[in-house]
Amino acid sequence: MRADRDKEARSRAVAQRRDDIIRLLDGVEGVIVNGSLKDRLPNNLNVSVLPLRDAELAVLELDARGIACSTKSSCLSGEEESYVVKALGGDPRRAQTTLRFSLSPRTTSREAHVIASEIIRLTTLQRLCR
């Protein structure tokens, strides 16, 4: 059916943007992609940025630059760290420095590059401030 083909095409496009970000972050010291690189939702990207001292502050800084993300599921507003990352075997530091991005079919290649660039910028700034 056409609707199924359209849905599959949108999912592939979103997964491509997600994979673009992952590719751009590959090899960046202190940035870890959480979860399987193969078996994952097309619109979800969860990374730990180990140099971060305060993930909530990073979310605010990214928001000021037009990038929406979170540190954990919205239903866990009182929690200090991502229980998902801990369940995946991540240590507490990794769970405390998690940034979670949800992408859409409208996410452009340029936006994917900006997201990756901003994560790299935050990582670099945090390292310089140590």
Protein Blocks (a to p, Z undefined) as FASTA:
>chain_A
ZZlmmmmmmmmmmmmmmmmmmmmmgopahiacedjfklccfkbccdddfklmblklmmmm
mmmnopacdfbdfklmmbmbdfklmmnopafklmmmcccddddfklcfklmmmmmmmmmm
mmmmmmmmZZ
